[in-house]
């Protein structure tokens, strides 16, 4: 195994899975963390990594993750998260908003807090996968935009707090990324609504595009901090302005 160790949360699918594979190709031993044990175990076998079943909202699970990582962590990719629902504020599903906050924000905070000693020892890097939902609000996005804005604030505050420590804090803010599960989860398994998000959009980003960018950010020289990288498909000029080919 490589002496360089990376942790990727939410590694069971989508951006997390692609990132774990890309980091393994870069020479990292990757600790693949997610709730779905069978998926991360097969991934770890494929890339020579380590699988840890972990719900980032559970303190005991996170402690088990930290024990598996050991005393050194060169890179933490806080990727676990996702969106739930897209209703207007007048119909707000507060339970869904709370669940998003628990995973995207408190989960990232919990994992980061517990791994910080190992990151400092390794002069490592913390990378937060936020979203262009933190760039600007859109109709139906109050819950998710708010959550991702909070995660952005977490990253920015951490960077300030660690200004005198040998730890880099990075943020990648993806726009429209077509993965099998993101929109399907957001719309409660409604495949028609999930497919409509990407209908007619020529060449939306895919998980591998984000993984490639994460690898680039994480492998810059140690003195280079990519504070925030906003990455969208060419067809998406802004959250609300997307070019679609007529169907």
Beta strands, then each sheet from edge to edge (+ up, - down):
strand 1: 5-9
strand 2: 29-34
strand 3: 50-53
strand 4: 75-78
strand 5: 125-129
strand 6: 168-174
strand 7: 229-231
strand 8: 236-238
strand 9: 241-242
sheet 1: 3+ 2+ 1+ 4+ 5+ 6+ 7+
sheet 2: 8+ 9-
end
